[in-house]
Amino acid sequence: MDNTRDLPGYKYYLDPETGERPAIYVAYLDLEPDPAACTIGIRLAVDAEALEALDGRERNYERTDVGGGVWAYIGTRAARERFERGRATNTAVIDRAYYEAVEEGLQRIGASAGPPPLPLRTLTRVDTALAKAPDSA
């Protein structure tokens, strides 16, 4: 994600030492389609309402049918382009708390993310609320 852009109902990050919003790209997990590979994960049953909420939450991903009634979220072309811009300018980072949470979850199922492919940076996440239209009474 491009940390310089404001998106309604999304998030951005601050540097906890300076309180400033750094001009960085914050990277998250992604899956790369590979017919010869296997992905370890957890399958959760969701109803239509929960699936719609997931689709909204995972705005940088496309829900992809991987067979047998199972979906995975794969990074959108636009998200991958942002990632490449960040890598090309050495401004792509992984939020340390995010990486540690992912690694902890993977260890619970006997897996590991391995060493981070980008620098880890301690950041403070700020969630923005969706602006609500004024009530028309």
Secondary structure, DSSP 8 states (H G I E B T S, - for coil): -BTT---TT-EEEE-TTT------EE--------TT-----------HHHHHHHHHHTTTEEEEEEETTEEEEEE-HHHHHHHHHHHHTT-EEEEHHHHHHHHHHHHHTT----S-SS-EE--EEEE----------
